[in-house]
Amino acid sequence: MDHFLYRDGHLYAEDVPLSEIAAQVGTPFYVYSTATLERHYRLFDEALEGMEHLVCYAMKAASNQAILKTLAALGAGMDVVSGGEYARAKAAGVPGERIVFSGVGKTRDDIAMALAGGIRQFNVESEPEMLVLSEVASAMGKVAPITIRVNPDVDAKTHAKIATGKSENKFGIPIAKARAVYAQAAALPGIEVVGIDVHIGSQLTDLAPFEAAYLKVAELTELLRADGHAIRRLDLGGGLGIPYARSNEAPPLPTDYGKLIRRTVGHLGCEIEIEPGRLIAGNAGLLVSEVIYVKQGEDREFLILDAAMNDLIRPAMYDAWHDIVPLVEPEAGQERVPYDIVGPVCESGDTFAKGRMMPRLQANDLVAFRSAGAYGAVMASEYNTRPLVPEVLVKDDHFAVIRARPSFDEMISRDTIPEWL
Ligand code: LLP
């Protein structure tokens, strides 16, 4: 459920008509709903009630400072995957003890920065990383808490580009090697094993792969404890999917996911961490865009929008579906016609949808891409020297620009000219 609903024929974000934001900010823009972000965070928090736990928002999904502050105020932890994300989390006021550091390529600088600023744990993804961590922490006179990310070789049944839990993926260490790697970890200075980490992929719409992975983690927990390791924390990753096509998708809810966690690992007495990103931010954000032209092609009609693949890359990159709705509510029974919905970027990949059935639209009409809050603004670029799309946050009946659209001058002035030119 989200807080983007039609009222009196117009699409609102909470109590603000989106057309009002468009008039003030211009299009395209991303808009997020505070109430929806908060609701989604709480669903996870409540799903784990009764177990010691921390919901670490995977901020790669949407990492604007205002979004991080909104979630941090509710007690959220953060899952970060780069020095930049760590800095963002800290800048938003998240204490180090609520930040977990994931990712296969942490550099020495990333590690040193997190050790200096405080960190809940590093989720270690390889033996070489573990050695570097041990070295850097020892040199700083610190002890780094770690989990080791295991790769359970489970098929997440999601898009190949976002599946991470199969043995051919670059993530984690093979679960079969885990006991040997934990033994190695126990012998290294500067690190302390606190648990196990697993994350098998994103946009999972079935609980079965989670169940398979978590059962393997439960079994490993017992084995490692028998080997003498104090496994007290399980980081179960993120990945729960959202409905992108509202009309025919109903993925499992956080409460079902919480029950699954309880059933598979609840008996172990471990503190539970989860790292949801998409489910918190995805349906809490829209991309609003204006129709520039309606163009009649040989055998089809094109809706040419002012948003493009550089603003929302998911359709081009993952063949992702986003519901696209007009800001003015279509009347019941209104005729629908097929459009190819495209952006202005100079490549055919800049296509959001083909043959999409829509009410008839005209130049200057506004449309919204639903489910664009996660992996939308964060994956945007300035390709074609299109300004980075601005972001707006709504709370009740007011809104604020939380990242302004850069001017052309600002964009150009980021370049520097070498002295020989
Ligand atoms: N934890 C780790 C270690 C991850 O790699 C990810 C996502 C998450 C948590 C959060 O997963 P979520 O709950 O959001 O599914 N750009 C792609 C998605 C990439 C996901 C990468 N890792 C997309 O637009 O679909």
Residues whose N, C-alpha, C, O or C-beta is under 5 A from the ligand:
A	BS01	LLP	A58 A61 S102 I162 H199 G201 S202 Q203 G237 G238 G239 L240 E275 P276 G277 R278 L279 R314 Y375
